[in-house]
């Protein structure tokens, strides 16, 4: 009997150590990737001052000028437009599915939303070229702006559609997991169903909804193919929604492996990957900090 309990204890200890090792390995992958990118980027960091690389707007590899500011601004511009479009639509959709939708409607909508998550990004990009680009071109014409349709707005729309399934699916589950008592009490006290949903249910589910938004836009930062196909890929700082942009991910996808005979070009592209990695990490850390503050506020 003692040996049996000892053997169980050894198995529990071994299982714990194996899972701890797997967790440490998975968590350290980001560090290993960052170190590898830093090593590959080191030649250009030695040659050029870091502020010049980050804040310069001049991108001319043939002259040895590598300024990444336009690409950083383009990344944030497209992501911000997608954020503005996606968040309200996703939250309202999740509230409807969780609180208002009849069973048949919910059962029909859920598989379609899940299917959206599995569509390859190149298909989204192709649909963007065929449908969104002409629509944005016509919309710009209404405002007296001549554009090809390959703009920040186009990239933001396509990117917003791509993050829909992630945010909707997680937010829906979070809202549905709010205890029924929190819905019934305000209604029993005379509140309408919408008031109970808005003031009680949604507020209780807010930390989970914010986590869904963080997860969705962590993907959006690094989305490549779909955005590359519709955003214009012009190395300039966009002054309006109808200007083209050039996100960092598109820069890497378009140029890595090309013109490697140019000195420092390979190092510059890998430095762009390092910048993108740092931006994603900083976004996640900042969003996680906000999430903790929100959780603490509502826990109090």
FENMO-V156548 format. One record per residue. N is the residue number from 1. PHI is phi in whole degrees, 0 to 359 (* if undefined). Layout:
# FENMO-V156548
N:PHI + N:PHI
This chain:
# FENMO-V156548
1:* + 2:296 + 3:295 + 4:296 + 5:295 + 6:295 + 7:296 + 8:297 + 9:296 + 10:294 + 11:295 + 12:297 + 13:296 + 14:296 + 15:298 + 16:297 + 17:293 + 18:297 + 19:294 + 20:296 + 21:297 + 22:296 + 23:294 + 24:296 + 25:297 + 26:297 + 27:289 + 28:276 + 29:300 + 30:299 + 31:295 + 32:297 + 33:297 + 34:298 + 35:296 + 36:298 + 37:294 + 38:296 + 39:297 + 40:290 + 41:273 + 42:302 + 43:305 + 44:284 + 45:291 + 46:286 + 47:282 + 48:242 + 49:296 + 50:301 + 51:301 + 52:294 + 53:295 + 54:285 + 55:258 + 56:284 + 57:258 + 58:269 + 59:240 + 60:217 + 61:303 + 62:296 + 63:258 + 64:73 + 65:250 + 66:234 + 67:253 + 68:257 + 69:297 + 70:298 + 71:288 + 72:295 + 73:297 + 74:298 + 75:299 + 76:292 + 77:296 + 78:295 + 79:294 + 80:295 + 81:298 + 82:298 + 83:297 + 84:297 + 85:283 + 86:281 + 87:300 + 88:298 + 89:296 + 90:293 + 91:294 + 92:296 + 93:296 + 94:296 + 95:297 + 96:297 + 97:297 + 98:279 + 99:248 + 100:240 + 101:294 + 102:297 + 103:307 + 104:298 + 105:295 + 106:296 + 107:295 + 108:279 + 109:283 + 110:301 + 111:298 + 112:294 + 113:296 + 114:296 + 115:295 + 116:302 + 117:291 + 118:264 + 119:286 + 120:300 + 121:296 + 122:294 + 123:291 + 124:300 + 125:297 + 126:296 + 127:297 + 128:296 + 129:295 + 130:281 + 131:243 + 132:284 + 133:302 + 134:297 + 135:295 + 136:292 + 137:297 + 138:290 + 139:296 + 140:297 + 141:297 + 142:296 + 143:265 + 144:75 + 145:251 + 146:269 + 147:211 + 148:283 + 149:98 + 150:270 + 151:224 + 152:300 + 153:297 + 154:298 + 155:298 + 156:295 + 157:295 + 158:297 + 159:294 + 160:299 + 161:297 + 162:290 + 163:267 + 164:311 + 165:298 + 166:294 + 167:292 + 168:295 + 169:297 + 170:290 + 171:297 + 172:300 + 173:294 + 174:297 + 175:294 + 176:294 + 177:277 + 178:294 + 179:304 + 180:298 + 181:300 + 182:287 + 183:272 + 184:286 + 185:298 + 186:297 + 187:293 + 188:296 + 189:272 + 190:109 + 191:284 + 192:284 + 193:297 + 194:293 + 195:297 + 196:297 + 197:293 + 198:289 + 199:270 + 200:247 + 201:294 + 202:294 + 203:295 + 204:292 + 205:270 + 206:303 + 207:303 + 208:293 + 209:295 + 210:296 + 211:298 + 212:296 + 213:296 + 214:301 + 215:297 + 216:296 + 217:272 + 218:294 + 219:287 + 220:298 + 221:303 + 222:257 + 223:297 + 224:245 + 225:297 + 226:297 + 227:293 + 228:304 + 229:282 + 230:234 + 231:265 + 232:104 + 233:56 + 234:244 + 235:284 + 236:212 + 237:275 + 238:293 + 239:263 + 240:208 + 241:293 + 242:264 + 243:266 + 244:287 + 245:215 + 246:214 + 247:296 + 248:300 + 249:298 + 250:293 + 251:301 + 252:295 + 253:295 + 254:285 + 255:244 + 256:293 + 257:93 + 258:258 + 259:52 + 260:289 + 261:286 + 262:285 + 263:302 + 264:73 + 265:295 + 266:299 + 267:296 + 268:294 + 269:293 + 270:290 + 271:292 + 272:299 + 273:296 + 274:295 + 275:300 + 276:298 + 277:299 + 278:296 + 279:298 + 280:295 + 281:297 + 282:296 + 283:299 + 284:293 + 285:295 + 286:296 + 287:294 + 288:294 + 289:298 + 290:297 + 291:298 + 292:297 + 293:298 + 294:295 + 295:299 + 296:295 + 297:295 + 298:279 + 299:289 + 300:287
